[in-house]
Amino acid sequence: MATVKTATLTFRIDPGLKEALRIAADQEHRSIANMVEVLIRSYCERHDIVIPHSGETKNTSGARS
């Protein structure tokens, strides 16, 4: 079975939000990274945003590559 490559995401967040995320992840028995992924997927589903499969991302910033 093929291994899915992941991308690293680094960002700053208010300490209170980080603690709330940690609590939510703990309640769901998830890692913080997995909880963030679940939250993003949920948001995208609610707002009809299609999540491309790995390797299918396209540049939507208007810049040419």
Secondary structure, DSSP 8 states (H G I E B T S, - for coil): --------------HHHHHHHHHHHHHTT--HHHHHHHHHHHHHHHTT-----TT-----SS---
